[in-house]
Amino acid sequence: MLIINAIVLNILSGAMLFALARMYERRIFIPAENDAQRLEEHEQFNRKIVASAP
């Protein structure tokens, strides 16, 4: 019985850690990556504008 409880606890802990990692990724990493990509696009646009200025 003790082994079964340990296995269940490990499975639940693993599922909880996986869910927290996914939530952290969705709230932190994905928006930061989108912001970085948008910033790079703006910088490229600004360089083109400055390069084309007389």
LOGU-977979 format. One record per residue: residue number from 1; residue in one letter; z, x, y of N, C-alpha, C, O in turn. Coordinates in Angstrom, 1 decimal. Example, Ala and Ser with C-alpha at 12.3 -4.5 7.8 and 13.67 -1.06 7.14 Angstrom:
<r num="1" residuo="a" n_w="7.8" n_u="13.2" n_v="-5.7" ca_w="7.8" ca_u="12.3" ca_v="-4.5" c_w="7.8" c_u="13.2" c_v="-3.3" o_w="8.5" o_u="14.2" o_v="-3.3"/>
<r num="2" residuo="s" n_w="7.1" n_u="12.8" n_v="-2.2" ca_w="7.1" ca_u="13.7" ca_v="-1.1" c_w="7.9" c_u="12.9" c_v="0.0" o_w="8.0" o_u="13.4" o_v="1.1"/>
END
This chain:
<r num="1" residuo="m" n_w="0.0" n_u="0.8" n_v="-1.2" ca_w="0.0" ca_u="0.0" ca_v="0.0" c_w="0.0" c_u="0.9" c_v="1.3" o_w="-0.7" o_u="0.5" o_v="2.2"/>
<r num="2" residuo="l" n_w="0.7" n_u="2.0" n_v="1.2" ca_w="0.8" ca_u="2.9" ca_v="2.4" c_w="-0.5" c_u="3.5" c_v="2.7" o_w="-0.9" o_u="3.7" o_v="3.8"/>
<r num="3" residuo="i" n_w="-1.3" n_u="3.8" n_v="1.6" ca_w="-2.6" ca_u="4.4" ca_v="1.8" c_w="-3.5" c_u="3.4" c_v="2.5" o_w="-4.3" o_u="3.8" o_v="3.3"/>
<r num="4" residuo="i" n_w="-3.5" n_u="2.2" n_v="2.0" ca_w="-4.3" ca_u="1.1" ca_v="2.6" c_w="-4.0" c_u="0.9" c_v="4.1" o_w="-4.9" o_u="0.8" o_v="4.9"/>
<r num="5" residuo="n" n_w="-2.7" n_u="0.9" n_v="4.4" ca_w="-2.4" ca_u="0.8" ca_v="5.8" c_w="-2.9" c_u="2.0" c_v="6.6" o_w="-3.3" o_u="1.8" o_v="7.8"/>
<r num="6" residuo="a" n_w="-2.8" n_u="3.2" n_v="6.1" ca_w="-3.3" ca_u="4.3" ca_v="6.8" c_w="-4.8" c_u="4.3" c_v="7.0" o_w="-5.3" o_u="4.6" o_v="8.1"/>
<r num="7" residuo="i" n_w="-5.5" n_u="3.8" n_v="6.0" ca_w="-7.0" ca_u="3.7" ca_v="6.1" c_w="-7.3" c_u="2.7" c_v="7.2" o_w="-8.2" o_u="2.9" o_v="8.0"/>
<r num="8" residuo="v" n_w="-6.7" n_u="1.5" n_v="7.1" ca_w="-6.9" ca_u="0.5" ca_v="8.1" c_w="-6.6" c_u="0.9" c_v="9.5" o_w="-7.4" o_u="0.7" o_v="10.5"/>
<r num="9" residuo="l" n_w="-5.5" n_u="1.7" n_v="9.7" ca_w="-5.1" ca_u="2.2" ca_v="11.0" c_w="-6.2" c_u="3.2" c_v="11.5" o_w="-6.5" o_u="3.2" o_v="12.7"/>
<r num="10" residuo="n" n_w="-6.7" n_u="4.0" n_v="10.6" ca_w="-7.7" ca_u="5.0" ca_v="11.0" c_w="-9.0" c_u="4.3" c_v="11.4" o_w="-9.6" o_u="4.7" o_v="12.4"/>
<r num="11" residuo="i" n_w="-9.4" n_u="3.3" n_v="10.7" ca_w="-10.6" ca_u="2.6" ca_v="11.0" c_w="-10.5" c_u="1.8" c_v="12.3" o_w="-11.4" o_u="1.9" o_v="13.2"/>
<r num="12" residuo="l" n_w="-9.3" n_u="1.2" n_v="12.6" ca_w="-9.1" ca_u="0.5" ca_v="13.8" c_w="-9.1" c_u="1.5" c_v="15.0" o_w="-9.6" o_u="1.2" o_v="16.1"/>
<r num="13" residuo="s" n_w="-8.4" n_u="2.7" n_v="14.8" ca_w="-8.4" ca_u="3.7" ca_v="15.8" c_w="-9.8" c_u="4.2" c_v="16.2" o_w="-10.1" o_u="4.4" o_v="17.3"/>
<r num="14" residuo="g" n_w="-10.5" n_u="4.4" n_v="15.1" ca_w="-11.9" ca_u="4.9" ca_v="15.3" c_w="-12.8" c_u="3.9" c_v="16.1" o_w="-13.5" o_u="4.2" o_v="17.0"/>
<r num="15" residuo="a" n_w="-12.6" n_u="2.6" n_v="15.7" ca_w="-13.4" ca_u="1.6" ca_v="16.4" c_w="-13.0" c_u="1.5" c_v="17.9" o_w="-13.8" o_u="1.3" o_v="18.7"/>
<r num="16" residuo="m" n_w="-11.7" n_u="1.6" n_v="18.1" ca_w="-11.2" ca_u="1.5" ca_v="19.5" c_w="-11.7" c_u="2.7" c_v="20.3" o_w="-12.1" o_u="2.5" o_v="21.5"/>
<r num="17" residuo="l" n_w="-11.6" n_u="3.9" n_v="19.8" ca_w="-12.2" ca_u="5.1" ca_v="20.5" c_w="-13.7" c_u="4.9" c_v="20.8" o_w="-14.1" o_u="5.3" o_v="21.8"/>
<r num="18" residuo="f" n_w="-14.4" n_u="4.4" n_v="19.8" ca_w="-15.8" ca_u="4.2" ca_v="20.0" c_w="-16.1" c_u="3.2" c_v="21.1" o_w="-17.0" o_u="3.4" o_v="21.9"/>
<r num="19" residuo="a" n_w="-15.4" n_u="2.1" n_v="21.1" ca_w="-15.5" ca_u="1.1" ca_v="22.1" c_w="-15.2" c_u="1.6" c_v="23.5" o_w="-15.9" o_u="1.4" o_v="24.5"/>
<r num="20" residuo="l" n_w="-14.1" n_u="2.4" n_v="23.6" ca_w="-13.7" ca_u="3.0" ca_v="24.9" c_w="-14.8" c_u="4.0" c_v="25.4" o_w="-15.1" o_u="4.1" o_v="26.5"/>
<r num="21" residuo="a" n_w="-15.3" n_u="4.8" n_v="24.4" ca_w="-16.3" ca_u="5.8" ca_v="24.8" c_w="-17.6" c_u="5.1" c_v="25.3" o_w="-18.2" o_u="5.5" o_v="26.3"/>
<r num="22" residuo="r" n_w="-18.0" n_u="4.0" n_v="24.7" ca_w="-19.2" ca_u="3.2" ca_v="25.1" c_w="-18.9" c_u="2.6" c_v="26.5" o_w="-19.8" o_u="2.6" o_v="27.3"/>
<r num="23" residuo="m" n_w="-17.7" n_u="2.1" n_v="26.7" ca_w="-17.4" ca_u="1.4" ca_v="28.0" c_w="-17.4" c_u="2.5" c_v="29.1" o_w="-17.9" o_u="2.3" o_v="30.2"/>
<r num="24" residuo="y" n_w="-16.8" n_u="3.7" n_v="28.8" ca_w="-16.8" ca_u="4.8" ca_v="29.8" c_w="-18.2" c_u="5.2" c_v="30.1" o_w="-18.6" o_u="5.5" o_v="31.3"/>
<r num="25" residuo="e" n_w="-19.1" n_u="5.3" n_v="29.1" ca_w="-20.5" ca_u="5.7" ca_v="29.3" c_w="-21.2" c_u="4.7" c_v="30.2" o_w="-21.9" o_u="5.1" o_v="31.1"/>
<r num="26" residuo="r" n_w="-21.0" n_u="3.4" n_v="29.9" ca_w="-21.7" ca_u="2.4" ca_v="30.7" c_w="-21.2" c_u="2.4" c_v="32.1" o_w="-22.0" o_u="2.1" o_v="33.0"/>
<r num="27" residuo="r" n_w="-19.9" n_u="2.6" n_v="32.3" ca_w="-19.4" ca_u="2.5" ca_v="33.7" c_w="-19.5" c_u="3.8" c_v="34.5" o_w="-19.5" o_u="3.7" o_v="35.8"/>
<r num="28" residuo="i" n_w="-19.6" n_u="4.9" n_v="33.9" ca_w="-19.5" ca_u="6.2" ca_v="34.6" c_w="-20.9" c_u="7.0" c_v="34.5" o_w="-21.5" o_u="7.2" o_v="35.5"/>
<r num="29" residuo="f" n_w="-21.3" n_u="7.3" n_v="33.2" ca_w="-22.4" ca_u="8.2" ca_v="33.1" c_w="-23.8" c_u="7.5" c_v="33.4" o_w="-24.6" o_u="8.2" o_v="34.1"/>
<r num="30" residuo="i" n_w="-24.0" n_u="6.3" n_v="33.0" ca_w="-25.3" ca_u="5.7" ca_v="33.3" c_w="-25.5" c_u="5.5" c_v="34.8" o_w="-26.6" o_u="5.8" o_v="35.3"/>
<r num="31" residuo="p" n_w="-24.5" n_u="4.9" n_v="35.6" ca_w="-24.7" ca_u="4.8" ca_v="37.0" c_w="-24.9" c_u="6.1" c_v="37.7" o_w="-25.7" o_u="6.3" o_v="38.6"/>
<r num="32" residuo="a" n_w="-24.1" n_u="7.2" n_v="37.3" ca_w="-24.2" ca_u="8.5" ca_v="37.9" c_w="-25.6" c_u="9.1" c_v="37.6" o_w="-26.2" o_u="9.7" o_v="38.5"/>
<r num="33" residuo="e" n_w="-26.1" n_u="8.9" n_v="36.4" ca_w="-27.5" ca_u="9.4" ca_v="36.1" c_w="-28.5" c_u="8.6" c_v="37.0" o_w="-29.5" o_u="9.3" o_v="37.4"/>
<r num="34" residuo="n" n_w="-28.4" n_u="7.3" n_v="37.1" ca_w="-29.3" ca_u="6.6" ca_v="37.9" c_w="-29.3" c_u="7.0" c_v="39.4" o_w="-30.3" o_u="7.2" o_v="40.1"/>
<r num="35" residuo="d" n_w="-28.1" n_u="7.3" n_v="39.9" ca_w="-27.9" ca_u="7.7" ca_v="41.3" c_w="-28.5" c_u="9.1" c_v="41.5" o_w="-29.2" o_u="9.4" o_v="42.5"/>
<r num="36" residuo="a" n_w="-28.4" n_u="10.0" n_v="40.5" ca_w="-28.9" ca_u="11.3" ca_v="40.6" c_w="-30.5" c_u="11.3" c_v="40.6" o_w="-31.1" o_u="12.0" o_v="41.3"/>
<r num="37" residuo="q" n_w="-31.0" n_u="10.4" n_v="39.8" ca_w="-32.5" ca_u="10.3" ca_v="39.7" c_w="-33.0" c_u="9.7" c_v="41.0" o_w="-34.0" o_u="10.2" o_v="41.5"/>
<r num="38" residuo="r" n_w="-32.3" n_u="8.7" n_v="41.6" ca_w="-32.7" ca_u="8.1" ca_v="42.8" c_w="-32.6" c_u="9.2" c_v="44.0" o_w="-33.5" o_u="9.2" o_v="44.8"/>
<r num="39" residuo="l" n_w="-31.6" n_u="10.0" n_v="44.0" ca_w="-31.4" ca_u="11.0" ca_v="45.0" c_w="-32.6" c_u="12.0" c_v="44.9" o_w="-33.1" o_u="12.5" o_v="45.9"/>
<r num="40" residuo="e" n_w="-32.9" n_u="12.4" n_v="43.6" ca_w="-34.0" ca_u="13.4" ca_v="43.5" c_w="-35.4" c_u="12.8" c_v="44.0" o_w="-36.1" o_u="13.5" o_v="44.6"/>
<r num="41" residuo="e" n_w="-35.6" n_u="11.5" n_v="43.7" ca_w="-36.8" ca_u="10.9" ca_v="44.3" c_w="-36.8" c_u="10.9" c_v="45.8" o_w="-37.9" o_u="11.1" o_v="46.4"/>
<r num="42" residuo="h" n_w="-35.7" n_u="10.6" n_v="46.4" ca_w="-35.6" ca_u="10.6" ca_v="47.9" c_w="-35.8" c_u="12.0" c_v="48.4" o_w="-36.5" o_u="12.2" o_v="49.4"/>
<r num="43" residuo="e" n_w="-35.3" n_u="13.0" n_v="47.7" ca_w="-35.5" ca_u="14.4" ca_v="48.2" c_w="-37.0" c_u="14.8" c_v="48.1" o_w="-37.5" o_u="15.4" o_v="49.0"/>
<r num="44" residuo="q" n_w="-37.6" n_u="14.4" n_v="47.0" ca_w="-39.0" ca_u="14.7" ca_v="46.9" c_w="-39.8" c_u="14.0" c_v="48.0" o_w="-40.8" o_u="14.6" o_v="48.5"/>
<r num="45" residuo="f" n_w="-39.5" n_u="12.8" n_v="48.2" ca_w="-40.2" ca_u="12.0" ca_v="49.3" c_w="-40.0" c_u="12.7" c_v="50.6" o_w="-41.0" o_u="12.9" o_v="51.4"/>
<r num="46" residuo="n" n_w="-38.8" n_u="13.1" n_v="50.9" ca_w="-38.5" ca_u="13.8" ca_v="52.2" c_w="-39.2" c_u="15.1" c_v="52.3" o_w="-39.7" o_u="15.4" o_v="53.4"/>
<r num="47" residuo="r" n_w="-39.3" n_u="15.8" n_v="51.2" ca_w="-40.1" ca_u="17.1" ca_v="51.3" c_w="-41.6" c_u="16.8" c_v="51.6" o_w="-42.2" o_u="17.6" o_v="52.3"/>
<r num="48" residuo="k" n_w="-42.1" n_u="15.8" n_v="51.0" ca_w="-43.5" ca_u="15.5" ca_v="51.2" c_w="-43.7" c_u="15.1" c_v="52.7" o_w="-44.7" o_u="15.5" o_v="53.3"/>
<r num="49" residuo="i" n_w="-42.8" n_u="14.3" n_v="53.2" ca_w="-42.9" ca_u="13.9" ca_v="54.6" c_w="-42.8" c_u="15.1" c_v="55.5" o_w="-43.6" o_u="15.2" o_v="56.5"/>
<r num="50" residuo="v" n_w="-41.9" n_u="16.0" n_v="55.3" ca_w="-41.7" ca_u="17.2" ca_v="56.1" c_w="-42.9" c_u="18.1" c_v="56.0" o_w="-43.4" o_u="18.7" o_v="57.0"/>
<r num="51" residuo="a" n_w="-43.5" n_u="18.2" n_v="54.8" ca_w="-44.6" ca_u="19.1" ca_v="54.6" c_w="-45.9" c_u="18.5" c_v="55.3" o_w="-46.8" o_u="19.3" o_v="55.7"/>
<r num="52" residuo="s" n_w="-46.0" n_u="17.2" n_v="55.4" ca_w="-47.2" ca_u="16.6" ca_v="56.0" c_w="-47.0" c_u="16.5" c_v="57.5" o_w="-48.0" o_u="16.1" o_v="58.2"/>
<r num="53" residuo="a" n_w="-45.9" n_u="16.8" n_v="58.1" ca_w="-45.7" ca_u="16.7" ca_v="59.5" c_w="-46.4" c_u="17.8" c_v="60.2" o_w="-46.5" o_u="18.9" o_v="59.7"/>
<r num="54" residuo="p" n_w="-47.0" n_u="17.5" n_v="61.4" ca_w="-47.7" ca_u="18.6" ca_v="62.1" c_w="-46.8" c_u="19.7" c_v="62.7" o_w="-47.3" o_u="20.6" o_v="63.3"/>
END
